Amino acid sequence: METLKAEERERLQRLLAEMNDGQAVLELLRQQLSALAGSLSELNMTVGALKAIKDLQPSTDILVPLGSDTFIPAKLSPDGRVLVGLGADVMVERTPEEAIKFLEARVAEVEKAIEQTRVELGKIEERIEAIRPEAERLLVKAKEATGK
């Protein structure tokens, strides 16, 4: 039976560590992708809602969702403007058209972030798959050397 040389043991340890690290990064990227997909969905629903209400008359009665199938009645503002969040709890008034344009730009940013995350995911998956055969070969050799 052939035993694992010191350099092979070290190589196996490095490969396994790299694969474990890669798996951890993959999980984080998958979580990030999920969060980005949720943001994209919400942005698209908001743009759709703004497109639906932009042609309504000012002071039209509407229902505003609070969550969990709970709504409050409200009226569109007399000037038809909406509040748009810029981040860090900062809001600005915009016309529905301006808000749509702003949110569509945000949609494009999120789509770009999703694509970049998918590319990064692919690279890490490829790297893990590239080193897997060597790690498996060294593991088999180590098991044979110990007789297990």
Buried (B, 14 or more C-beta within 10 A) or exposed (E): EEEBEEEBBEBBEEBBEBBEEBEEBBEEBEEBBEEBEEBBEEBBEBBEBBEEBBEEEEEEEBEEEEEEEEEEEEEBEEEBBBEBEEEEEEEEEBBBEBBBEBBBEBBEBBEEBBEEBEEBBEEBBEBBEEBEEEBEEBBEBBEEBEEE
